[in-house]
């Protein structure tokens, strides 16, 4: 199933395109594993995507 996370658009709009895309990828992975709400998945995904981006930047 492909989640769109439309309800969380305001949280995602503040991210750079790279971080937004990575956050959506992570959120989809979390949702596929199950046992997590969309809200929790997107919140965790944003944090992980930001960490990923900062690691890239060095």
Secondary structure by P-SEA (a helix, b strand, c coil): cccccccaaaaaaaccaaaaaaaaaaaaaaaaaccccaaaaaaaaaaaaaaaaaaaac
